[in-house]
């Protein structure tokens, strides 16, 4: 059976939530679940209209917490960096293939495999660390090559300009933007292009509005009407991209 759900609008923000009912409850409670998002627990007979009203009245509390959940995923995925392990690039799955006892060469994409020659004499216990470093370098190079060109159309739509784009290794953020400098976490290029565009447009909107108030979300919504769906998807996918 599919879970019971509802949705309300608060300003320009749509708040979808899951409903959990309990015969033992006498009050309505609201929680932000790391995996499910907004969850409302209520007595069995509470009408959905009443739950919608409660969510709307608490929206000023809910919205910033949902944002932190989507943009700062709380957990990191475990990686072993061994042959056959799946990796993502722009939302597509590839397999890692380690080739021991080779002449050192950069990691290369060939026929659905990311192939990495391992230097001769490299001890097996160091293969994982070597592969991780090579993967990070590969992602950073592609981010550096592609992100500036992908950011330019969003800057044009928002009528802003940025001086430069830096690819960074931010621990808890997908990106940031201040004083004309756009900083993007290299990990974002693992995500589908639509989510990369969301992060680019989001950060460029900070050149107009520093804080995440109604004006910020309205400005972003004008150039990206489906930003909430993209943000929600990034929140779901995010933990798999952090390693």
N, C-alpha and C positions, 0 to 999 in steps of 0.2 A: 504494500500500500504506500502510495506517495505521501510525503509529509504535508500537513496542512500549511498553507502559506497565504500571505497577503502582502500588500504594498501600499504605501502612502506617499504623498508628495509634500515636500517642505521647501518652499521657495522653488529653486530650480533643481532640487535634489530629490531623487526617487529612492525611497527606503524600502527594499524588499526584506521580508523577514519570515522565519519559520516559526510555527506555532506548536508548542507542546502543551498538552492538557493533562491535568492531574486532579483526581477526585479529592486528594488530600490537601490541595491548595485552597486558600481563601482570598489570596491577593494575587495581583499581576506583577511579575518580575521581568526585567530586561537584562540580557547579558550579551556580550560580544564573544562568540566562540571562535577560537583560532582557525578552525577548519570550516565551520558553517556560516560564520558571519553573525548577523543579528538574529537572536533567538528570544522569543517571548514565551514565558511559561505562565499558564493561566488556569483558573478553575474550569471544570468541564463545561459549564453552561454559559461561559462568558461570550457574548456576541462578538463577531469579528469587528463590527462597527465600534464597539467599546475598545477593543485592542488597537484598532487604527488610531483612535483618539489618544490613547496613552502613548503610542509611539510618536505621534505628531507632537505631543506636549513635551516629550523628552528628546526631540530631535537635536536641540542645541548641545546635548550631552553625547548623543549617539554619533553624529556626523564626524567630529574630530577623531573619535576612537576607531571608527571604521576606516578612516583615512590612514591612521597609523598602522592598522592591521594590514591594509593593502600595500602600503608603500614601504613598510619595514617588517617584512615577514620574519616571524620569531624563531624559526628553526632552520638548520642547515641540513642538506641531504648528505648521507654518507657516501663516500666514493672510495674505490679501491685502486683505480687507475691500472686496470689489467686488461689484457686482450679480450675483446668481446663485449666490454662494458659499453652501454649506450651513452651517447652525449648528444646535446642539442645545439643546433645552429639555426637561428631564425625560425624556430619552431619545428624544424625537421630533425628526425632522429638519424644519427650516424653511429657506427661502431668504431671503437678504438682498436687498433691493431698494432701491437708492439713487435718490432723485428729485432731480436737480439743479435749481437755480434756483427754490427754493420758499421760502415763509415758514417760519422755524425752528419745528419742533414735535418733541416727543419721539418716539422710535421706537415704533411700534405694530404689533401682530400682527393681520394681516388675511388670512384665507383661505389660510393656509399660507405667507404671506410676512411677513417682518419689514421693514416699510417705514420708511425714514428720509429725510425731506425734508432736503436740503442747502441751507444758506443761499445766497442770491444773492451772487454775487461770490466765493464760496469757490474758490480755485485748485484745479485738478484734483489737483495733487501733495499737497494736504492732505485729500483726500476720505477716504483710508484711515485717517488718524489721527483724523479727526472721527468716522468710523463706529465705530472701535474704542472710543473714549470713550463714545459713545452706547450701544453694546452692553453695556459694563461697567456703566454706570449702570442700564440696563434689567434686567440680571441681579441687580444688588445690590438694587434695589427689590423684585423678586419674592422674593429670598431673605429680605429683611427682613420682608416681608408673611407668608410662609408657614412659615418654619422654626420660629419659636417654637411655633406650634400643632402642628406635626409632632413637635417634641421632647417636648411634654408627655406623651403616652401612654407613651413609652419611659421617661421619668423616673418615671412612676407604676408601671410594671412593675418597675423596678429599685429602687423605694422610695427615691428620692433627690429632691432639689429643687435647682433652679438659680435664681440671682437674676435673671440676665438673659442674653440671647443677642445677641452682636455679630457682624455680618457683616464679615469682614476680607478683606485681600488678602495672604494668607500665601503665600510663594514656594514652600515645600517641604512644606507640610502641608495636609491636607484640613480639619483642625480641631484644637482643643485645648480642655481644660477644667480649670480650677483655681479654687479659692476661690469656687465657686459661679457662675463666669462661663464660659459656653459660647461659644467662638469658632469660627465656621464660615467657610471659604473660599467666597466667592461663586461660584466655578467649579463647586461641587458640584451646583448646581441644573441644570447641563447634563445630568447623569447621570439614569438612570431612578430613579423614586421608591424602589425597593428598595435602591438603593445609597446614596441620601440617608439612608434610615433606618438603614443599616448605620453610616454615619459618626456619625449622631446617637447611636445606642445605644452605639457604641464610646466616644465621648468622654464620655458620661454615666457609663459604667462606671468612668471614672477618678475619679469622686467616691467610689467605694468602694475601688478599688485604684489606687494611683499608677502602679505599674510593670506591664509586660506579662508577669507570671508566670502560673503555672498557675491561681492563684486568679482572676486577672483574666479569663482566657479561659473559665474555668468559669462565672463570673458572667454574662458576656456570652452564653455558650451556653445558659444557662437561659432567657433571654428571647428569644434569637434562635438557635434550633438550627442554622440553615443559614448562620451568619455566615461560615464558611470559603468557601463558594461565592460569597457576595456579595463578600467581600474579594478573591477571585481575579478575579472579573469586574471589579472596580474597578481592579485592577492591569492588566488587559488594556485597558480603556477609557481609563484615566487619561491617557496621553500625548496623546490627542486633545482633552482638556479643558483643557490648559495652553497658554495663549497670552497 
